[in-house]
Amino acid sequence: MKNFLNVGTWDPLPLMMALQRRPNLWDQHRYRTTFEGTPFRGMSDILLRYSLPEMHEGVTDPNALVNDTMLVQYDAWHELPEAHEVIFNLMRRFKAIQLGRVIIARLPMGGVIKPHADNYGSYAARDDGLRFHAVVQAAPGCLFHCGDETIQTRSGEVWWFQHQAVHSAENNSAEERVHLLIDMQTG
């Protein structure tokens, strides 16, 4: 495979339980799922680390954040320390010099992430940027497509994928699909 690499496993149960206890964290910031032409419409997000809220609150321009590299921790970062272990373990393992965006993304049953490529702007187009998906919850039927390859994700897996290639996802399972998205810069 050239677009995906399974880089290991982790225990998502503590984060799954924390998400159950804190349903109010979902969709506090909706830019990613509502901007004009978003491939993420119909999803729910929890932003842990992202652009300053004032840069995207009430904004519909799809290019508003493509060059933004000045990221901040949101309240959810502090309210969900259960996510930190997998994040920092990946940073150590891949010798990251900077943490990028960190998002918990929920795709409902029957949901689709439309094909798109994160290959423009100074944030996504970096040659030293890595993107990982730590699978919090996924059942058979959760498909992740990138280029001409497709994987079926499972809870507890951690995947690197080529975010600059055209990718999409679909949830054909009977459960919500929840992924922890982790971007990092390796220098």
N, C-alpha and C positions, 0 to 999 in steps of 0.2 A: 504494500500500500504506500502511496506517495502523499496522500492528503490526510491520513489519520495515523496515529500511533498510540496504542494503549500503553500508558506510562506507569500503570500500577493500580492499586486499590486503596481505599480508605474506608473508615467506618462512618457512614452518614447518619446513623441513628441519633446521636446527640443533636445534630442540626435539625433533623426531621422533627424531633420532639420539641425543640425550641421554636420552630416555625408553627407547630400546632398551638403552642402556648402564646404566641404573639401574632395572631392573624391581622392585627391592626397595622403591621409593618408593610403589608402588600399595598402597592399602588399609591404610596404617599407622593411619589414624583412620577408623572405619567408621560414625560416628553418622549421617551424611547418607543412607547407603544401608541403614540397619538400623532407624531409629526406627519406632515403631508407625504404620502407614498410609503410610509413605514412598512417593512416586511413583518413587523412584530405585532400588528393589530390583533386584538383578541387575547393577547398574553397579559400576564401580571408580572410585575417586577418588584424587587426590593433592591434599592441602590445602597451598597455598602461603601463604595468608593467611586466617585464620578466627578464630573465637572461641577463647578459652583452652581447651586440652584438658580441664582439670579441670571445665569447665562442661558437657561433653558425653560424656566417657568413661564408659561403662556406663549411660548415660541412655537411656530409651526414650520419654520424653515428647516428642511432636512439637512442642510449643510452647516447649521449653526455651531456644531461642536467638532467638525472634522479636523480642525487644526488645534483644538484645545488639549494641551498637555498639563495644565495646572489643575490637578485633581485634589479633592479633599475627601476626608472620611465623613460619612453621614452618621446620624444618630444610630442607625441600624448596625453600623460597624461595632459600636460599643454594646449594643443590645444583643448581638449574636456572636459572642466570643467563640462559640462552638465551630465557627467557620475558620478561625484563625490557624488552627493546626495544619490543615491541608494546604492553606495558602502559603504559610511560611515554610513548610516542608518542600513544596514545589520551588519556592524561591531559592532555598538552599541547594536543592538538588541540581537546579539548572543555572546556578550562580547568577541569579538576577541582581541587578544593581538598582532597580526601581520597580515598585509595584504600580500597575496601571489600574484600569477600571476593574471593579469587582461587583458583580451583579448576580442576584439570585433570580432566575427566570422560570416562570411557571407556564407551561403550555397545556391548555385543557384537553380533555378527551375530544378527539376529532379535530383538534387544532392543527394549523399549518403555519410554518414560518416560510414565507415566500422566498424564492431564489434571490440571492443578492451576494455581492462580494464586498468585503471591507478592504478595499485596495486604493483608497484615495484619501487625501489629506495627510497632514503630518502626524496625526495620531496613529492611524491604522497602517499606513504604508511603510512604516519603518522596517528595515531589513533585520533589525535585532529584536523585534517584538515577537513574543510567543503568546498564544492563546490556548488556555486549557478549559475543559469542561469536566468538573468533578460532579458526577451524577449522584444527586441526592435521592431521587426517586424516578424509576423508569421500569416499565413492564414490557413483556414481549409485544411488539408492534410499535415501539418508539424508534422511528427511523431517522437517521442523520445522514444527509447526502452532502458530498463535497466532490466537485469535479465529476468524474465518472464512477465514484466509489460510494457505497452505502454501508453503514454499520447499524447494528441494533444495539442501543445502549442499555445497560443494566445498572441498577442501584449499586453504588460502591465502586464503580469504575472511574478511572481518570484518563481522559483522552486529550492529547494534543491534536490540533487540526490546523490545516492551512487556511486561515481566515481570509487570505487574499484571493483565494479561488472562489468561484461561485458555489454557494452552499445553501441548504434549506433543511427543513425538518418537518416531520409529521408525527402526530400522536394517534396511532390506530389502536391504542390499548384501552383498557377499561379503567385506567387511573390517570391522574394528572402526571405530567412529566415535569420534574423540577431539576434544574441544573444550576450549579454554582459556576459562573463564568469568571475566569481569572486571567487578566492580562498582565504581562511583565516584560520588562526591558532587560536584555542580557548584556548590553554594552558593546 
